[in-house]
Amino acid sequence: MVSSSAKQVFIQGITLAGRTFRPSDWAERLAGVMSSFRPGGAQPGSHLSYSPWCIPTVVNGIKCVVVSAELRDHEPMAWDFVMNFAKDNELQVGEACLLPDTPPP
């Protein structure tokens, strides 16, 4: 369960049983479906980039999709879609905060 105060939710490509979720490009596919949900709404060409509210990434070697709470605030049905995707596929979900990369010293 995700708390209402969460700023970002990580959907991890690991099932609750500990198996790697397939297909291997699931994160890119999910983020691609969500590409039109963005600040200011869909624009011409917005399907060519990921939404800042739903970004595929890799954390510690595990594919993840980082979903911003702003998606929940602006597009509740899209938020429900993403959360139900995780639930239906028994994916691990965690609350966290994605930090920017720090430049090397």
Buried (B, 14 or more C-beta within 10 A) or exposed (E): EBEEEBEBBBBBBBBEEEEEBEEEEBBBEBBBBBBBBBEEEEEEEBEEEBBEBBBBBEBEEBBBBBBBBBBBEBBEEBBEBBBEBBEEBEBBBEBEEEEEEEEEE
